């Protein structure tokens, strides 16, 4: 008992065999042409075709030469552009490194300034406190009445 897959494979093989046979028959029928159906070769047409083919070959050779020159020039320009790009990338990398280093230096200075400002703010707060106490003392001293017994 054949499986479905096997029967499908046999069917496909039979189709392929039929196609091969039909192609062979078509090729045989085309290769058979009676000699009376083939016209004689005209030498003038052959000479003219030769001249045209030579002219076409020269034109094609000229086009290929032109293409070679253009491609060489493009290749040269591409190499120059690649070198220029590489140099530019190197310069940008160096500039970026310098900028990053300068930024870290600036951040370090800003941090130290912040610490100094914190100290100054603390001193300002202490001075304000001292100033308040001095004002209280001054107010207290002004409010004290002199003792007439003490001279």
Residue, then its C-alpha position, 0 to 999 in steps of 0.5 A: x500500500x503506497x503512502x500519499x507521499x509516494x504516490x505524489x512523487x510518482x505522479x510528479x516523475x511521470x509529469x517530468x518524463x512527459x515534459x522531457x519527451x515533448x521537449x525532445x520531439x520539439x527539438x527534433x522537429x526544429x532541427x529538421x529543415x529541408x534544404x530548400x527552405x534555407x536561403x543562400x548566403x549573400x557575400x555582400x551582406x556578410x562583408x557589410x555585417x563584418x564592417x559593422x561588427x568591426x565598427x561596433x567593436x571599436x566603439x565598444x572598445x572606446x567605451x570600455x576605455x572611457x569607463x576604465x578611465x572614469x572608474x580609475x578617477x572615481x577610485x582615486x577620488x574615493x581613496x582621497x575621501x576615505x583618507x580625509x574622512x579618517x583624518x576628520x574622525x581622528x580630529x573630532x575624537x581628539x577634540x571630544x577627548x579635550x572637551x571631556x577633560x575640560x568638562x571634568x576639570x570644570x566640574x571639579x572646580x565647581x565642586x570645590x567652589x560649592x564647598x567653599x560657598x557652603x563654608x561662607x554661608x555657614x560663616x554668614x549664618x554665624x555672623x548674623x547670629x553674632x550680630x543679633x546677639x550684639x544688637x540685643x546686648x546693645x538694646x539691653x545696655x541702652x535700656x539699663x538706667x544708670x545708677x545715680x549712686x555709682x559715680 
